[in-house]
Each structure stands twice: as C-alpha cells, then as structure tokens.
Amino acid sequence: MPTVLITGGTRGIGKACAELFLEKGYKVIATYEKNEIKASELKNKYPDKNLLIKKCDVSDFNAVGNLFSEIKDVYGGVDILINNAGIAQQKMFCDIQRQEWDKMMDVNIGSIFNTVKCAYDHMVSKKWGRIINVSSIWGMTGASCEVHYSASKAAVIGFTKALAKELGPSNVCVNCVAPGVIDTEMNSHLSKEDYDALSDETPLCRIGKPKEVASLVLYLASDDASFITGQVISPNGGIVI
C-alpha cells in the first residue's frame, strides 16, 4: 500500500484521516507540533497498525527536510501527501500584529511549500502521487475578523491549482478540500449559540464531522479519483454554494 503523510495528523480532521487510512491498510505518518497527549492517544489506539507519529514543526523547512529523510529511510518516500496542519485566529484586521500575520502564513501556506518541496522528486520519479491540501470555505469567500486566516487559505487554493498544472504530466494529482464548519478543536471557541446559528444557516441543518471530510480525502487519494486534479471540493453542508 502507498505511504501517506498527514500533517497535523493527531487531532481533528487530520486524526480522522489518519484513522481512516490506517483502517484501509495504508502506511501512515502523522505529524504533530505540541500536543503529546493526543499523539499518544492515537498511537495507543492503533498499536498493531503501520503508524509512525513524528513531532515536527512543519513551518520549519529544515525540520520538514529531516522528517522526509527519515521517511525515505523507513518507507522509501511519501506517495500521498495530505497537508492538513493549520492554525486559526479571530481578530479585527486593525488589531492583527505583523508577527501574527507572519505566523499564519508560515503555518498555513509555508508548511505546504515545505512538504511539497520535499515530496516532489519522489512523486515525479515514480510518475504517481497525490497531494491533497486542506483549505477552508473562508479561503473561498473570506471571513470577517479573519483576514489573515482567509488570505492564507485562499493562497492554498491558488497553490493547488497552479501545482496541478505543473504536475499533471507526471501523473500526480493535486487537489484541495475546503471544509465548512466542522466539529473540531479548532472551532472549540464557538459557543452552543454559535453552533446553533451556523446549523440554522446550513441547508443540511447541522455541523460537519471530521470523518466526513476524511472520507473525501480518502477518495481523492484513491485510483478512483485519477482524473481529478486542480479542483477545490468543499464539504460544507451547503452553507457555501
């Protein structure tokens, strides 16, 4: 089975992806940056599966390079790259500090540059690969009080479309998943009233589940999606159409 690298793979959507790919028999490497508890919980849940969990700041180019060197020694390379790591912040534009802007860009789009740079040669030489980048509906529409987050996620969409054109001749498919409001820790700051209001605005009348996004990612990674590239697919319950 192919080797899958999932950044931010121990919580939320990333964790759901890791679990689904493991259950389907893939070799999975999941990265995390800080939360040792969540990383241990995932490892303990799948002690007999082909799972490697690595602590890595994916916004650090050298750290990503070291990670890929280790993956190459163990598995030969990354066949499927799922760029899920990301941060969010709600703040009026007038209050955003330059260091907050830089951090948002470094994590949400810089990390994708880093991982793709390291995965590129292996996929091109094999003439097969899948790159799936996680954006957001706010990268499609923009969100008030989240200018830096929206801009970073819009950059993910542009990156995906451009790279798909370059890598298509090498049989490497590059796609983007732009989830709507999903029940994850990233949205834990939302109150019950916030969730109820968002559910009311959503045609399907509910918030999404991480596994529903993971199922889409699994499909895009499969041979069944071999004629899909450069696309932005948004599992959002209809809140953005």
JOPE-V761462 format. One record per residue. N is the residue number from 1. RES is the residue in one letter. SS is DSSP state (alpha for helix, beta for strand, coil for the rest). OMEGA is omega in whole degrees, 0 to 359 (* if undefined). NEAR is the number of other ideal C-beta (glycine too) atoms within 10 Angstrom. Layout:
N,RES,SS,OMEGA,NEAR  N,RES,SS,OMEGA,NEAR
This chain:
1,M,coil,179,12  2,P,coil,176,18  3,T,beta,184,21  4,V,beta,172,28  5,L,beta,180,29  6,I,beta,177,28  7,T,coil,186,28  8,G,coil,191,26  9,G,coil,182,30  10,T,coil,179,23  11,R,coil,171,22  12,G,alpha,182,24  13,I,alpha,179,27  14,G,alpha,178,29  15,K,alpha,179,26  16,A,alpha,177,24  17,C,alpha,181,30  18,A,alpha,181,29  19,E,alpha,182,21  20,L,alpha,179,19  21,F,alpha,177,27  22,L,alpha,180,20  23,E,alpha,178,11  24,K,coil,174,13  25,G,coil,179,11  26,Y,coil,169,21  27,K,beta,189,22  28,V,beta,168,27  29,I,beta,180,24  30,A,beta,178,29  31,T,beta,171,26  32,Y,beta,180,23  33,E,coil,189,18  34,K,coil,193,9  35,N,coil,181,13  36,E,alpha,183,11  37,I,alpha,180,9  38,K,alpha,178,18  39,A,alpha,179,21  40,S,alpha,179,12  41,E,alpha,180,13  42,L,alpha,180,23  43,K,alpha,181,15  44,N,alpha,180,8  45,K,alpha,183,13  46,Y,coil,184,15  47,P,coil,184,7  48,D,coil,181,6  49,K,coil,180,17  50,N,coil,187,16  51,L,beta,175,20  52,L,beta,179,16  53,I,beta,184,20  54,K,beta,174,17  55,K,beta,184,14  56,C,coil,171,23  57,D,coil,187,19  58,V,coil,173,25  59,S,coil,180,23  60,D,coil,185,16  61,F,alpha,181,17  62,N,alpha,178,9  63,A,alpha,178,17  64,V,alpha,177,25  65,G,alpha,178,14  66,N,alpha,178,14  67,L,alpha,181,24  68,F,alpha,176,22  69,S,alpha,178,11  70,E,alpha,178,14  71,I,alpha,179,21  72,K,alpha,180,14  73,D,alpha,185,8  74,V,alpha,189,12  75,Y,alpha,182,17  76,G,coil,179,12  77,G,coil,180,19  78,V,coil,179,26  79,D,coil,181,22  80,I,beta,182,27  81,L,beta,179,27  82,I,beta,182,31  83,N,beta,185,30  84,N,coil,184,30  85,A,coil,180,24  86,G,coil,175,25  87,I,coil,179,18  88,A,coil,176,18  89,Q,coil,175,14  90,Q,coil,183,11  91,K,coil,173,14  92,M,coil,182,10  93,F,alpha,182,11  94,C,alpha,181,6  95,D,alpha,181,8  96,I,coil,176,17  97,Q,coil,183,10  98,R,alpha,180,7  99,Q,alpha,176,8  100,E,alpha,175,14  101,W,alpha,182,16  102,D,alpha,180,13  103,K,alpha,180,17  104,M,alpha,181,24  105,M,alpha,180,16  106,D,alpha,182,19  107,V,alpha,191,21  108,N,alpha,177,26  109,I,alpha,178,23  110,G,alpha,180,20  111,S,alpha,179,26  112,I,alpha,173,28  113,F,alpha,184,16  114,N,alpha,184,25  115,T,alpha,180,27  116,V,alpha,178,19  117,K,alpha,182,13  118,C,alpha,182,22  119,A,alpha,191,23  120,Y,alpha,187,19  121,D,alpha,181,11  122,H,alpha,181,19  123,M,alpha,180,24  124,V,alpha,181,16  125,S,alpha,178,11  126,K,alpha,186,15  127,K,coil,176,10  128,W,coil,176,17  129,G,beta,176,24  130,R,beta,173,24  131,I,beta,182,28  132,I,beta,183,26  133,N,beta,181,24  134,V,beta,176,27  135,S,coil,182,29  136,S,coil,173,29  137,I,alpha,180,19  138,W,alpha,171,21  139,G,alpha,179,24  140,M,alpha,188,19  141,T,alpha,189,13  142,G,coil,180,14  143,A,coil,175,16  144,S,coil,181,10  145,C,coil,176,13  146,E,coil,183,21  147,V,alpha,182,18  148,H,alpha,177,21  149,Y,alpha,181,23  150,S,alpha,180,21  151,A,alpha,180,17  152,S,alpha,181,27  153,K,alpha,172,27  154,A,alpha,177,19  155,A,alpha,177,18  156,V,alpha,180,23  157,I,alpha,179,17  158,G,alpha,177,13  159,F,alpha,182,20  160,T,alpha,184,24  161,K,alpha,181,16  162,A,alpha,182,12  163,L,alpha,179,20  164,A,alpha,179,19  165,K,alpha,179,11  166,E,alpha,188,12  167,L,alpha,179,20  168,G,alpha,180,13  169,P,alpha,178,9  170,S,alpha,179,14  171,N,coil,175,14  172,V,beta,181,23  173,C,beta,181,23  174,V,beta,182,27  175,N,beta,183,23  176,C,beta,174,28  177,V,beta,184,26  178,A,coil,185,25  179,P,coil,170,22  180,G,coil,181,22  181,V,coil,183,21  182,I,beta,182,21  183,D,coil,180,16  184,T,coil,179,19  185,E,alpha,180,11  186,M,alpha,179,16  187,N,alpha,184,15  188,S,coil,178,8  189,H,coil,181,10  190,L,coil,178,16  191,S,coil,176,8  192,K,alpha,179,7  193,E,alpha,177,8  194,D,alpha,180,12  195,Y,alpha,180,15  196,D,alpha,180,12  197,A,alpha,179,12  198,L,alpha,177,17  199,S,alpha,180,15  200,D,alpha,180,9  201,E,alpha,185,13  202,T,coil,181,18  203,P,coil,178,10  204,L,coil,170,12  205,C,coil,177,10  206,R,coil,176,14  207,I,coil,181,19  208,G,beta,179,20  209,K,coil,180,15  210,P,alpha,182,20  211,K,alpha,178,16  212,E,alpha,175,15  213,V,alpha,180,27  214,A,alpha,179,25  215,S,alpha,176,15  216,L,alpha,178,19  217,V,alpha,179,27  218,L,alpha,179,23  219,Y,alpha,181,14  220,L,alpha,179,23  221,A,alpha,187,26  222,S,coil,176,13  223,D,alpha,177,7  224,D,alpha,181,10  225,A,alpha,187,18  226,S,coil,178,11  227,F,coil,179,6  228,I,coil,175,14  229,T,coil,180,21  230,G,coil,185,16  231,Q,coil,173,15  232,V,beta,182,16  233,I,beta,189,19  234,S,coil,174,21  235,P,coil,188,18  236,N,coil,178,21  237,G,coil,179,21  238,G,coil,181,12  239,I,coil,171,18  240,V,coil,181,13  241,I,coil,*,6
